[in-house]
Amino acid sequence: MVKIDQAEIDRLLSTEPTSAQKVKEVMPMKEDKVNWEPEFNKKLQRNVDTVSKFDMNFALYWIKAAQENGELNKSLAKLCRQEDILCRNANGEFVAILTGTDEHGVKGFETRLQDKMGDILARPQVKRGYALFNPGESTEGFTSKALTQKR
């Protein structure tokens, strides 16, 4: 059993509520080009390295809206399957590893998104891309490959 002394209780009770901090942007844009924030890129690369060990196809898929878009984020979360690995879904930024998929699976994901949200992906302020992984390929630089993939 953990005991909390009176000093700890007083400290907790005296703490003033802080305003919620804005979630850090992990896909900053510069000159209409999306980049990964370095710390997020390291975490993302670790996820890619781990998933690559499952010896299956997958896609690293991302969407970056020009501004916060809660509706987009909610819809994207609903469209991910249980086995997909959601890496980021906040403030108009979405990054997921779509497991067990190929280019047809990515197109299916986008079709489901268009069915649910209309032509949101066709808007010029919404950037998106993906990279496909096949078993046996190297994961070195894979996260950057996703950013340079033309859509």
N, C-alpha and C positions, 0 to 999 in steps of 0.2 A: 504494500500500500504506500502510495506517495503522499507525503505530508507537505502542505503548503503553510508557511508561517504567516503571521499577521503582516509582516513587512511586505511580503509578496502580494498579499491580498490588497493592501493599501496602494501599492504601486499600480496594480492592475485597475483598481477602481479610480485612481486619480488621473489615469491617462486620458487625455482629451481625444475625442474622435477626430480622426484625420480624414480629409477629403480623399476620395478614391483617386489613386494615381492613374493617369492615362496610360493605357497599355502601350508599350514601346512598339514603334513601327519596325517590322522585321524585313520589309521589302521596300527600302527607300528608292525613290525615282530620281534620276538625274538625267536631264536632257532627254526625256521620254524613254529612258532605259531603266529597267528594273534591276536592282542588285539585291543580294542577300546581306543583311546585317551580319558582320563577322561572327559574333557569338552564336547567333541562330544558325548560321551556315555550319558551324562545327557540330552542333546538336543534330542538325538535319543530316549531315554526312554520316554521323554515327548511326542514325536510324537506317539510312540507306545501306550501310555496311552490314548491319544486323539482318535486315530483310533479304539481302542478297544471299545470305547463307541458307535460306530456305529452298534454294534451287528451283525458283519459279520466276516467271515473268512478272514484272510490275511496272507501273508508271509513276513517276514523280510529277504531279500535276499541281499547277498553281493558277490563281486568279488574283489580280490586284485591281481594285476599283480606285478611282481618283479620290474618293472620299469615303468616310464611314458608310457602311450599308448593312444595317442590321437585318433587313429582310433577305438580302442575298446570303448573308452568313447563316441564318436560320434554315433557309432552303437547302443550302449546300450541306449542312450537317445532316439533314434528313435524307439526302440522296446518297450519302456514304453508306456502304455496307458495313456490317459488324466487323468483317475481317480487314477493312481498310484502316490505315493508320493515319489518323488525323494529327497533323503536326502543328497546324495553326488555323484558327478560324475566328478572327476578330477584326473589327475596324475596317472592313472591306478587304482584308487580306485572308486568303485561303490557300493552304498548302496541305496536300495529302499524298500518301503513298497508296495508290490503288493496286492492291495485291492481286496476283493471279490474273493479270489483264495484259492485253496487247493493244495495238492501235484501234481495233474494233471495239474493245472495252472502253477505251477513252471516248470514242465517238458515241457509244451508247450512254455514257455518263453525261456527255454534253447534250445529247438528245433529250434525256430525262430532265436536265436542267432547263432546256428551252421549253419543253412541254409544261413545266411548272411555272417558269418565270417569263415566258415570252422571249423576246429577242435581246435580252440583257447582254449576252456575250458578244453581240454584234455592235454594241455601242463603242465609239472610239475611245472613251475614257476608261474602258475596262480592258486591261491587258491580261493575257493569259498565255500559258505555254505548258509544255510537258516534255519529258524525255522518257524513252522506253528502255528498260533493262531486260536483257536475255541472260539466262543462266550461263555462267562461264566467262562473262565479260568482266572487265575491271570496273570497279566503282570509283577509281581515282578521277576526280574532276566531274563526277556525274551531276552534282548539284548545279554546277556552272553550265553544263550542257543543257539542262532544263531551261535556263534563262535565255540561252542563245537560240533555242529551237524556234523556228518561225511558225507563226500561226496564221 
